[in-house]
Amino acid sequence: MTDTHNDKFTGIRACVFDAYGTLFDFASAAAGCADVLGEKTGALTVLWRDKQLQYTWLRTLQGPMPTSGA
C-alpha cells in the first residue's frame, strides 16, 4: 500500500469546525429536557445561543492569545 492517498493532506496544520450549532447543538439537548424545562425551553435555547455568540465576538475582539515564554 502506498501513501499517495495521504498526499492531499500534506501541509495541513489545522482543521476547524463550526462547533456551536453544528457539533454542539444545544437546542436539541434542551428539547430533550423539555419535560423538566417546560415553557422555559425556548427561552433557555435563545439565551444560550446569544451567550455563545457574545463570547465569540468578545474573544475575536481580544485578538490572538499571547504565547507562553516558558
N, C-alpha and C positions, 0 to 999 in steps of 0.2 A: 504494500500500500504506500502511495506517495503522499507527500504533504501539499500537493498542488491545490487541493481544495481549501487549504488554510491561507493561501497567498492573499486572498481578498481581505483578510484581517490584518495584514502587515501594516504597521504604522498606527493602528488604532490604539489610543491610550486611555480612552474613557467611553463610557456608554451612559446615556442619560435617559431617564424615564420620567414621564409626567405622572408622578406618584399620586398626587391628590386628585381624586376623581377618577383615576384610572386603576391604579393598583390598590389604593386605599379608598374605597367607596363608602364613605360614612353614611350616606343616605340609605343604603341597603342594610347597614348594620343597625341604624336607628329604626328602620322599618321592622327589622327582626325583633326589636324590643318594644314595638308599639303597644303590646299588651301591658307593659309597665309604664311607658311614657305617655300613653293615651293621646290626648289632644295636643300635647307639647311636642310630639314627634316632629312635625313640620317646622316649628319654630326653632327647635334644637338643631335640626339639619341646616337651616339657613344661617343660624348663628355660628355653627361650627365652620361652615364654608367661608363665611365672612372673616372669621379669625384666621383661617388658613391663608386667605388672600392678603390680609393685613400683615401677617408675619412675613409672607413672601415679599411684599412691597418694602417693608422695613429692612429686611435682610439684603435686598437688592440695593437699596439706597446706602447701606453701610459700606458697600464695596467689598473687595476681597478680604478674606481673613488674613491677618498677619501670620507669617510663618514663624515657628519657634526657632530661636537662635541656639537652642541647646543641642 
